[in-house]
């Protein structure tokens, strides 16, 4: 199935009109508990930013976009609750 964008009316918008952007709580490497099921999201532009899984309790809710604010601005969808490294921002659709 091919998308037909010929009838779409395009316009400019500010990202803040659609998304709410805020920082995440950094889980320092010294506090990581090996094993477990909680994903740790990093600034890496591979594997959805996933570093590994840990026993730590999640500090961030899933169902959001994560974005690397340190290097290339890589964006990934995080379905599950997670913990994060520094320079990982979270973005979710604002209520209208």
PDB file as gemmi writes it, atoms N, CA and C in Angstrom:
CRYST1    1.000    1.000    1.000  90.00  90.00  90.00 P 1                      
ATOM      1  N   UNK A   1       0.848  -1.174   0.000  1.00  0.00           N  
ATOM      2  CA  UNK A   1       0.000   0.000   0.000  1.00  0.00           C  
ATOM      3  C   UNK A   1       0.893   1.237   0.000  1.00  0.00           C  
ATOM      4  N   UNK A   2       0.609   2.149  -0.868  1.00  0.00           N  
ATOM      5  CA  UNK A   2       1.410   3.359  -0.993  1.00  0.00           C  
ATOM      6  C   UNK A   2       0.623   4.548  -0.438  1.00  0.00           C  
ATOM      7  N   UNK A   3       1.315   5.403   0.319  1.00  0.00           N  
ATOM      8  CA  UNK A   3       0.670   6.600   0.856  1.00  0.00           C  
ATOM      9  C   UNK A   3       0.598   7.672  -0.208  1.00  0.00           C  
ATOM     10  N   UNK A   4      -0.556   8.286  -0.356  1.00  0.00           N  
ATOM     11  CA  UNK A   4      -0.720   9.375  -1.304  1.00  0.00           C  
ATOM     12  C   UNK A   4      -0.747  10.682  -0.520  1.00  0.00           C  
ATOM     13  N   UNK A   5       0.300  11.468  -0.630  1.00  0.00           N  
ATOM     14  CA  UNK A   5       0.407  12.719   0.109  1.00  0.00           C  
ATOM     15  C   UNK A   5       0.054  13.934  -0.743  1.00  0.00           C  
ATOM     16  N   UNK A   6      -0.472  13.688  -1.935  1.00  0.00           N  
ATOM     17  CA  UNK A   6      -0.786  14.791  -2.839  1.00  0.00           C  
ATOM     18  C   UNK A   6      -1.846  15.725  -2.265  1.00  0.00           C  
ATOM     19  N   UNK A   7      -2.779  15.208  -1.502  1.00  0.00           N  
ATOM     20  CA  UNK A   7      -3.861  16.029  -0.973  1.00  0.00           C  
ATOM     21  C   UNK A   7      -3.590  16.607   0.411  1.00  0.00           C  
ATOM     22  N   UNK A   8      -2.393  16.403   0.939  1.00  0.00           N  
ATOM     23  CA  UNK A   8      -2.067  16.877   2.287  1.00  0.00           C  
ATOM     24  C   UNK A   8      -1.701  18.356   2.251  1.00  0.00           C  
ATOM     25  N   UNK A   9      -2.266  19.107   3.185  1.00  0.00           N  
ATOM     26  CA  UNK A   9      -1.904  20.522   3.304  1.00  0.00           C  
ATOM     27  C   UNK A   9      -0.780  20.633   4.334  1.00  0.00           C  
ATOM     28  N   UNK A  10       0.401  21.050   3.896  1.00  0.00           N  
ATOM     29  CA  UNK A  10       1.578  21.139   4.749  1.00  0.00           C  
ATOM     30  C   UNK A  10       1.666  22.519   5.377  1.00  0.00           C  
ATOM     31  N   UNK A  11       2.183  22.576   6.610  1.00  0.00           N  
ATOM     32  CA  UNK A  11       2.404  23.856   7.266  1.00  0.00           C  
ATOM     33  C   UNK A  11       3.534  23.720   8.264  1.00  0.00           C  
ATOM     34  N   UNK A  12       4.102  24.845   8.661  1.00  0.00           N  
ATOM     35  CA  UNK A  12       5.139  24.852   9.675  1.00  0.00           C  
ATOM     36  C   UNK A  12       4.509  24.836  11.056  1.00  0.00           C  
ATOM     37  N   UNK A  13       5.216  24.285  12.023  1.00  0.00           N  
ATOM     38  CA  UNK A  13       4.759  24.291  13.405  1.00  0.00           C  
ATOM     39  C   UNK A  13       5.986  24.240  14.310  1.00  0.00           C  
ATOM     40  N   UNK A  14       5.794  24.662  15.540  1.00  0.00           N  
ATOM     41  CA  UNK A  14       6.844  24.554  16.546  1.00  0.00           C  
ATOM     42  C   UNK A  14       6.691  23.203  17.221  1.00  0.00           C  
ATOM     43  N   UNK A  15       7.803  22.527  17.434  1.00  0.00           N  
ATOM     44  CA  UNK A  15       7.770  21.190  18.026  1.00  0.00           C  
ATOM     45  C   UNK A  15       7.039  21.199  19.367  1.00  0.00           C  
ATOM     46  N   UNK A  16       7.143  22.302  20.121  1.00  0.00           N  
ATOM     47  CA  UNK A  16       6.481  22.419  21.409  1.00  0.00           C  
ATOM     48  C   UNK A  16       4.962  22.487  21.312  1.00  0.00           C  
ATOM     49  N   UNK A  17       4.418  22.733  20.110  1.00  0.00           N  
ATOM     50  CA  UNK A  17       2.974  22.732  19.918  1.00  0.00           C  
ATOM     51  C   UNK A  17       2.415  21.310  19.909  1.00  0.00           C  
ATOM     52  N   UNK A  18       3.269  20.341  19.619  1.00  0.00           N  
ATOM     53  CA  UNK A  18       2.833  18.956  19.502  1.00  0.00           C  
ATOM     54  C   UNK A  18       3.396  18.088  20.622  1.00  0.00           C  
ATOM     55  N   UNK A  19       4.647  18.332  20.980  1.00  0.00           N  
ATOM     56  CA  UNK A  19       5.319  17.507  21.986  1.00  0.00           C  
ATOM     57  C   UNK A  19       5.681  18.311  23.223  1.00  0.00           C  
ATOM     58  N   UNK A  20       5.633  17.643  24.365  1.00  0.00           N  
ATOM     59  CA  UNK A  20       6.157  18.183  25.614  1.00  0.00           C  
ATOM     60  C   UNK A  20       7.511  17.510  25.810  1.00  0.00           C  
ATOM     61  N   UNK A  21       8.569  18.299  25.964  1.00  0.00           N  
ATOM     62  CA  UNK A  21       9.920  17.767  26.068  1.00  0.00           C  
ATOM     63  C   UNK A  21      10.457  18.050  27.460  1.00  0.00           C  
ATOM     64  N   UNK A  22      10.990  17.013  28.115  1.00  0.00           N  
ATOM     65  CA  UNK A  22      11.596  17.195  29.435  1.00  0.00           C  
ATOM     66  C   UNK A  22      12.721  16.196  29.625  1.00  0.00           C  
ATOM     67  N   UNK A  23      13.532  16.436  30.629  1.00  0.00           N  
ATOM     68  CA  UNK A  23      14.648  15.554  30.922  1.00  0.00           C  
ATOM     69  C   UNK A  23      14.204  14.282  31.621  1.00  0.00           C  
ATOM     70  N   UNK A  24      15.090  13.317  31.646  1.00  0.00           N  
ATOM     71  CA  UNK A  24      14.858  12.074  32.374  1.00  0.00           C  
ATOM     72  C   UNK A  24      15.711  12.076  33.634  1.00  0.00           C  
ATOM     73  N   UNK A  25      15.419  11.161  34.528  1.00  0.00           N  
ATOM     74  CA  UNK A  25      16.239  10.972  35.717  1.00  0.00           C  
ATOM     75  C   UNK A  25      17.406  10.070  35.327  1.00  0.00           C  
ATOM     76  N   UNK A  26      18.624  10.533  35.552  1.00  0.00           N  
ATOM     77  CA  UNK A  26      19.803   9.749  35.201  1.00  0.00           C  
ATOM     78  C   UNK A  26      20.048   8.656  36.232  1.00  0.00           C  
ATOM     79  N   UNK A  27      20.190   7.431  35.757  1.00  0.00           N  
ATOM     80  CA  UNK A  27      20.592   6.320  36.612  1.00  0.00           C  
ATOM     81  C   UNK A  27      22.081   6.104  36.378  1.00  0.00           C  
ATOM     82  N   UNK A  28      22.900   6.475  37.352  1.00  0.00           N  
ATOM     83  CA  UNK A  28      24.358   6.401  37.234  1.00  0.00           C  
ATOM     84  C   UNK A  28      24.814   4.939  37.160  1.00  0.00           C  
ATOM     85  N   UNK A  29      25.859   4.652  36.379  1.00  0.00           N  
ATOM     86  CA  UNK A  29      26.352   3.273  36.262  1.00  0.00           C  
ATOM     87  C   UNK A  29      26.672   2.615  37.610  1.00  0.00           C  
ATOM     88  N   UNK A  30      27.109   3.400  38.590  1.00  0.00           N  
ATOM     89  CA  UNK A  30      27.441   2.810  39.893  1.00  0.00           C  
ATOM     90  C   UNK A  30      26.211   2.289  40.629  1.00  0.00           C  
ATOM     91  N   UNK A  31      25.017   2.714  40.212  1.00  0.00           N  
ATOM     92  CA  UNK A  31      23.784   2.281  40.861  1.00  0.00           C  
ATOM     93  C   UNK A  31      23.054   1.181  40.120  1.00  0.00           C  
ATOM     94  N   UNK A  32      23.636   0.647  39.050  1.00  0.00           N  
ATOM     95  CA  UNK A  32      22.960  -0.382  38.260  1.00  0.00           C  
ATOM     96  C   UNK A  32      23.000  -1.738  38.958  1.00  0.00           C  
ATOM     97  N   UNK A  33      21.874  -2.436  38.906  1.00  0.00           N  
ATOM     98  CA  UNK A  33      21.751  -3.771  39.490  1.00  0.00           C  
ATOM     99  C   UNK A  33      21.625  -4.777  38.351  1.00  0.00           C  
ATOM    100  N   UNK A  34      22.631  -5.629  38.190  1.00  0.00           N  
ATOM    101  CA  UNK A  34      22.690  -6.557  37.054  1.00  0.00           C  
ATOM    102  C   UNK A  34      21.483  -7.484  37.014  1.00  0.00           C  
ATOM    103  N   UNK A  35      21.137  -7.912  35.790  1.00  0.00           N  
ATOM    104  CA  UNK A  35      19.996  -8.803  35.574  1.00  0.00           C  
ATOM    105  C   UNK A  35      18.709  -8.004  35.549  1.00  0.00           C  
ATOM    106  N   UNK A  36      17.599  -8.654  35.631  1.00  0.00           N  
ATOM    107  CA  UNK A  36      16.325  -7.953  35.677  1.00  0.00           C  
ATOM    108  C   UNK A  36      15.707  -7.738  34.315  1.00  0.00           C  
ATOM    109  N   UNK A  37      14.688  -6.874  34.281  1.00  0.00           N  
ATOM    110  CA  UNK A  37      13.921  -6.668  33.055  1.00  0.00           C  
ATOM    111  C   UNK A  37      13.740  -5.205  32.686  1.00  0.00           C  
ATOM    112  N   UNK A  38      14.308  -4.272  33.467  1.00  0.00           N  
ATOM    113  CA  UNK A  38      14.118  -2.851  33.185  1.00  0.00           C  
ATOM    114  C   UNK A  38      15.129  -2.385  32.146  1.00  0.00           C  
ATOM    115  N   UNK A  39      14.667  -1.908  30.980  1.00  0.00           N  
ATOM    116  CA  UNK A  39      15.594  -1.420  29.965  1.00  0.00           C  
ATOM    117  C   UNK A  39      16.311  -0.147  30.421  1.00  0.00           C  
ATOM    118  N   UNK A  40      17.581  -0.028  30.066  1.00  0.00           N  
ATOM    119  CA  UNK A  40      18.346   1.201  30.301  1.00  0.00           C  
ATOM    120  C   UNK A  40      18.588   1.838  28.938  1.00  0.00           C  
ATOM    121  N   UNK A  41      18.049   3.043  28.757  1.00  0.00           N  
ATOM    122  CA  UNK A  41      18.118   3.737  27.477  1.00  0.00           C  
ATOM    123  C   UNK A  41      19.269   4.741  27.508  1.00  0.00           C  
ATOM    124  N   UNK A  42      20.056   4.752  26.431  1.00  0.00           N  
ATOM    125  CA  UNK A  42      21.222   5.620  26.314  1.00  0.00           C  
ATOM    126  C   UNK A  42      21.069   6.533  25.102  1.00  0.00           C  
ATOM    127  N   UNK A  43      22.121   7.271  24.799  1.00  0.00           N  
ATOM    128  CA  UNK A  43      22.151   8.156  23.627  1.00  0.00           C  
ATOM    129  C   UNK A  43      22.557   7.420  22.354  1.00  0.00           C  
ATOM    130  N   UNK A  44      22.787   6.126  22.433  1.00  0.00           N  
ATOM    131  CA  UNK A  44      23.224   5.356  21.263  1.00  0.00           C  
ATOM    132  C   UNK A  44      22.161   5.362  20.177  1.00  0.00           C  
ATOM    133  N   UNK A  45      22.607   5.479  18.931  1.00  0.00           N  
ATOM    134  CA  UNK A  45      21.694   5.523  17.787  1.00  0.00           C  
ATOM    135  C   UNK A  45      21.457   4.135  17.202  1.00  0.00           C  
ATOM    136  N   UNK A  46      21.654   3.102  18.004  1.00  0.00           N  
ATOM    137  CA  UNK A  46      21.395   1.729  17.572  1.00  0.00           C  
ATOM    138  C   UNK A  46      20.531   1.033  18.612  1.00  0.00           C  
ATOM    139  N   UNK A  47      19.811   0.006  18.190  1.00  0.00           N  
ATOM    140  CA  UNK A  47      19.014  -0.834  19.085  1.00  0.00           C  
ATOM    141  C   UNK A  47      18.049  -0.020  19.950  1.00  0.00           C  
ATOM    142  N   UNK A  48      17.464   1.027  19.374  1.00  0.00           N  
ATOM    143  CA  UNK A  48      16.508   1.901  20.082  1.00  0.00           C  
ATOM    144  C   UNK A  48      17.114   2.572  21.312  1.00  0.00           C  
ATOM    145  N   UNK A  49      18.449   2.661  21.345  1.00  0.00           N  
ATOM    146  CA  UNK A  49      19.127   3.276  22.486  1.00  0.00           C  
ATOM    147  C   UNK A  49      19.302   2.334  23.659  1.00  0.00           C  
ATOM    148  N   UNK A  50      18.896   1.069  23.505  1.00  0.00           N  
ATOM    149  CA  UNK A  50      18.954   0.106  24.599  1.00  0.00           C  
ATOM    150  C   UNK A  50      20.394  -0.286  24.905  1.00  0.00           C  
ATOM    151  N   UNK A  51      20.772  -0.133  26.183  1.00  0.00           N  
ATOM    152  CA  UNK A  51      22.091  -0.551  26.660  1.00  0.00           C  
ATOM    153  C   UNK A  51      22.033  -1.999  27.127  1.00  0.00           C  
ATOM    154  N   UNK A  52      21.118  -2.276  28.049  1.00  0.00           N  
ATOM    155  CA  UNK A  52      20.965  -3.593  28.646  1.00  0.00           C  
ATOM    156  C   UNK A  52      19.708  -3.547  29.510  1.00  0.00           C  
ATOM    157  N   UNK A  53      19.428  -4.604  30.223  1.00  0.00           N  
ATOM    158  CA  UNK A  53      18.312  -4.613  31.169  1.00  0.00           C  
ATOM    159  C   UNK A  53      18.861  -4.835  32.575  1.00  0.00           C  
ATOM    160  N   UNK A  54      18.185  -4.238  33.561  1.00  0.00           N  
ATOM    161  CA  UNK A  54      18.666  -4.237  34.941  1.00  0.00           C  
ATOM    162  C   UNK A  54      17.522  -4.499  35.911  1.00  0.00           C  
ATOM    163  N   UNK A  55      17.884  -4.753  37.171  1.00  0.00           N  
ATOM    164  CA  UNK A  55      16.900  -4.979  38.231  1.00  0.00           C  
ATOM    165  C   UNK A  55      16.369  -3.672  38.810  1.00  0.00           C  
ATOM    166  N   UNK A  56      16.946  -2.554  38.443  1.00  0.00           N  
ATOM    167  CA  UNK A  56      16.498  -1.255  38.957  1.00  0.00           C  
ATOM    168  C   UNK A  56      15.025  -1.033  38.631  1.00  0.00           C  
ATOM    169  N   UNK A  57      14.346  -0.316  39.520  1.00  0.00           N  
ATOM    170  CA  UNK A  57      12.971   0.084  39.244  1.00  0.00           C  
ATOM    171  C   UNK A  57      12.976   1.167  38.174  1.00  0.00           C  
ATOM    172  N   UNK A  58      12.011   1.151  37.259  1.00  0.00           N  
ATOM    173  CA  UNK A  58      11.946   2.190  36.225  1.00  0.00           C  
ATOM    174  C   UNK A  58      11.748   3.574  36.841  1.00  0.00           C  
ATOM    175  N   UNK A  59      12.380   4.569  36.250  1.00  0.00           N  
ATOM    176  CA  UNK A  59      12.178   5.959  36.657  1.00  0.00           C  
ATOM    177  C   UNK A  59      11.357   6.727  35.624  1.00  0.00           C  
ATOM    178  N   UNK A  60      11.180   6.126  34.440  1.00  0.00           N  
ATOM    179  CA  UNK A  60      10.472   6.787  33.340  1.00  0.00           C  
ATOM    180  C   UNK A  60       9.366   5.880  32.821  1.00  0.00           C  
ATOM    181  N   UNK A  61       8.250   6.482  32.444  1.00  0.00           N  
ATOM    182  CA  UNK A  61       7.117   5.744  31.875  1.00  0.00           C  
ATOM    183  C   UNK A  61       7.355   5.469  30.392  1.00  0.00           C  
ATOM    184  N   UNK A  62       6.912   4.313  29.938  1.00  0.00           N  
ATOM    185  CA  UNK A  62       6.993   3.971  28.526  1.00  0.00           C  
ATOM    186  C   UNK A  62       5.898   4.672  27.730  1.00  0.00           C  
ATOM    187  N   UNK A  63       5.826   4.347  26.441  1.00  0.00           N  
ATOM    188  CA  UNK A  63       4.834   4.957  25.569  1.00  0.00           C  
ATOM    189  C   UNK A  63       5.231   6.354  25.142  1.00  0.00           C  
ATOM    190  N   UNK A  64       6.548   6.611  25.109  1.00  0.00           N  
ATOM    191  CA  UNK A  64       7.047   7.950  24.761  1.00  0.00           C  
ATOM    192  C   UNK A  64       8.183   7.835  23.731  1.00  0.00           C  
ATOM    193  N   UNK A  65       8.588   8.979  23.223  1.00  0.00           N  
ATOM    194  CA  UNK A  65       9.782   9.049  22.389  1.00  0.00           C  
ATOM    195  C   UNK A  65      10.951   9.458  23.262  1.00  0.00           C  
ATOM    196  N   UNK A  66      12.095   8.805  23.087  1.00  0.00           N  
ATOM    197  CA  UNK A  66      13.322   9.243  23.748  1.00  0.00           C  
ATOM    198  C   UNK A  66      14.175   9.918  22.685  1.00  0.00           C  
ATOM    199  N   UNK A  67      14.914  10.932  23.103  1.00  0.00           N  
ATOM    200  CA  UNK A  67      15.772  11.641  22.160  1.00  0.00           C  
ATOM    201  C   UNK A  67      17.126  11.905  22.790  1.00  0.00           C  
ATOM    202  N   UNK A  68      18.159  11.678  22.017  1.00  0.00           N  
ATOM    203  CA  UNK A  68      19.527  11.934  22.434  1.00  0.00           C  
ATOM    204  C   UNK A  68      19.778  13.432  22.319  1.00  0.00           C  
ATOM    205  N   UNK A  69      20.065  14.082  23.425  1.00  0.00           N  
ATOM    206  CA  UNK A  69      20.309  15.530  23.382  1.00  0.00           C  
ATOM    207  C   UNK A  69      21.798  15.856  23.420  1.00  0.00           C  
ATOM    208  N   UNK A  70      22.660  14.843  23.273  1.00  0.00           N  
ATOM    209  CA  UNK A  70      24.101  15.071  23.379  1.00  0.00           C  
ATOM    210  C   UNK A  70      24.811  15.095  22.029  1.00  0.00           C  
ATOM    211  N   UNK A  71      24.369  14.289  21.088  1.00  0.00           N  
ATOM    212  CA  UNK A  71      25.139  14.170  19.846  1.00  0.00           C  
ATOM    213  C   UNK A  71      24.286  14.398  18.602  1.00  0.00           C  
ATOM    214  N   UNK A  72      23.670  13.349  18.072  1.00  0.00           N  
ATOM    215  CA  UNK A  72      23.007  13.470  16.770  1.00  0.00           C  
ATOM    216  C   UNK A  72      21.499  13.657  16.830  1.00  0.00           C  
ATOM    217  N   UNK A  73      20.917  13.626  18.014  1.00  0.00           N  
ATOM    218  CA  UNK A  73      19.475  13.815  18.129  1.00  0.00           C  
ATOM    219  C   UNK A  73      18.671  12.593  17.750  1.00  0.00           C  
ATOM    220  N   UNK A  74      19.232  11.405  17.922  1.00  0.00           N  
ATOM    221  CA  UNK A  74      18.541  10.158  17.598  1.00  0.00           C  
ATOM    222  C   UNK A  74      17.258  10.046  18.406  1.00  0.00           C  
ATOM    223  N   UNK A  75      16.172   9.676  17.750  1.00  0.00           N  
ATOM    224  CA  UNK A  75      14.865   9.531  18.397  1.00  0.00           C  
ATOM    225  C   UNK A  75      14.414   8.082  18.271  1.00  0.00           C  
ATOM    226  N   UNK A  76      13.879   7.534  19.377  1.00  0.00           N  
ATOM    227  CA  UNK A  76      13.379   6.158  19.364  1.00  0.00           C  
ATOM    228  C   UNK A  76      12.115   6.080  20.214  1.00  0.00           C  
ATOM    229  N   UNK A  77      11.223   5.191  19.841  1.00  0.00           N  
ATOM    230  CA  UNK A  77      10.009   4.963  20.628  1.00  0.00           C  
ATOM    231  C   UNK A  77      10.332   3.971  21.733  1.00  0.00           C  
ATOM    232  N   UNK A  78       9.971   4.320  22.966  1.00  0.00           N  
ATOM    233  CA  UNK A  78      10.174   3.433  24.113  1.00  0.00           C  
ATOM    234  C   UNK A  78       8.809   2.929  24.575  1.00  0.00           C  
ATOM    235  N   UNK A  79       8.525   1.707  24.267  1.00  0.00           N  
ATOM    236  CA  UNK A  79       7.229   1.119  24.609  1.00  0.00           C  
ATOM    237  C   UNK A  79       7.096   0.860  26.104  1.00  0.00           C  
ATOM    238  N   UNK A  80       8.189   0.404  26.726  1.00  0.00           N  
ATOM    239  CA  UNK A  80       8.153  -0.018  28.124  1.00  0.00           C  
ATOM    240  C   UNK A  80       8.746   1.030  29.055  1.00  0.00           C  
ATOM    241  N   UNK A  81       8.372   0.949  30.337  1.00  0.00           N  
ATOM    242  CA  UNK A  81       8.990   1.800  31.355  1.00  0.00           C  
ATOM    243  C   UNK A  81      10.491   1.502  31.358  1.00  0.00           C  
ATOM    244  N   UNK A  82      11.314   2.501  31.731  1.00  0.00           N  
ATOM    245  CA  UNK A  82      12.756   2.342  31.593  1.00  0.00           C  
ATOM    246  C   UNK A  82      13.528   3.227  32.569  1.00  0.00           C  
ATOM    247  N   UNK A  83      14.848   3.030  32.604  1.00  0.00           N  
ATOM    248  CA  UNK A  83      15.786   3.936  33.251  1.00  0.00           C  
ATOM    249  C   UNK A  83      16.650   4.526  32.144  1.00  0.00           C  
ATOM    250  N   UNK A  84      17.341   5.620  32.436  1.00  0.00           N  
ATOM    251  CA  UNK A  84      18.072   6.309  31.374  1.00  0.00           C  
ATOM    252  C   UNK A  84      19.438   6.802  31.835  1.00  0.00           C  
ATOM    253  N   UNK A  85      20.305   7.008  30.851  1.00  0.00           N  
ATOM    254  CA  UNK A  85      21.579   7.672  31.100  1.00  0.00           C  
ATOM    255  C   UNK A  85      21.360   9.175  30.959  1.00  0.00           C  
ATOM    256  N   UNK A  86      22.411   9.953  31.213  1.00  0.00           N  
ATOM    257  CA  UNK A  86      22.269  11.394  31.027  1.00  0.00           C  
ATOM    258  C   UNK A  86      22.158  11.709  29.538  1.00  0.00           C  
ATOM    259  N   UNK A  87      21.666  12.865  29.220  1.00  0.00           N  
ATOM    260  CA  UNK A  87      21.449  13.353  27.848  1.00  0.00           C  
ATOM    261  C   UNK A  87      20.367  12.580  27.104  1.00  0.00           C  
ATOM    262  N   UNK A  88      19.471  11.931  27.834  1.00  0.00           N  
ATOM    263  CA  UNK A  88      18.290  11.309  27.220  1.00  0.00           C  
ATOM    264  C   UNK A  88      17.089  12.134  27.663  1.00  0.00           C  
ATOM    265  N   UNK A  89      16.400  12.701  26.691  1.00  0.00           N  
ATOM    266  CA  UNK A  89      15.196  13.493  26.964  1.00  0.00           C  
ATOM    267  C   UNK A  89      13.990  12.641  26.625  1.00  0.00           C  
ATOM    268  N   UNK A  90      12.837  13.012  27.193  1.00  0.00           N  
ATOM    269  CA  UNK A  90      11.610  12.287  26.866  1.00  0.00           C  
ATOM    270  C   UNK A  90      10.622  13.261  26.237  1.00  0.00           C  
ATOM    271  N   UNK A  91       9.868  12.749  25.291  1.00  0.00           N  
ATOM    272  CA  UNK A  91       8.926  13.545  24.519  1.00  0.00           C  
ATOM    273  C   UNK A  91       7.608  12.801  24.422  1.00  0.00           C  
ATOM    274  N   UNK A  92       6.542  13.494  24.690  1.00  0.00           N  
ATOM    275  CA  UNK A  92       5.244  12.857  24.496  1.00  0.00           C  
ATOM    276  C   UNK A  92       4.274  13.875  23.930  1.00  0.00           C  
ATOM    277  N   UNK A  93       3.253  13.386  23.281  1.00  0.00           N  
ATOM    278  CA  UNK A  93       2.259  14.253  22.645  1.00  0.00           C  
ATOM    279  C   UNK A  93       1.524  15.040  23.705  1.00  0.00           C  
ATOM    280  N   UNK A  94       1.415  16.339  23.506  1.00  0.00           N  
ATOM    281  CA  UNK A  94       0.703  17.183  24.458  1.00  0.00           C  
ATOM    282  C   UNK A  94      -0.788  17.043  24.257  1.00  0.00           C  
ATOM    283  N   UNK A  95      -1.529  17.293  25.317  1.00  0.00           N  
ATOM    284  CA  UNK A  95      -2.991  17.297  25.232  1.00  0.00           C  
ATOM    285  C   UNK A  95      -3.416  18.580  24.525  1.00  0.00           C  
ATOM    286  N   UNK A  96      -4.410  18.498  23.704  1.00  0.00           N  
ATOM    287  CA  UNK A  96      -4.893  19.693  23.001  1.00  0.00           C  
ATOM    288  C   UNK A  96      -6.253  20.056  23.494  1.00  0.00           C  
TER     289      UNK A  96                                                      
END                                                                             
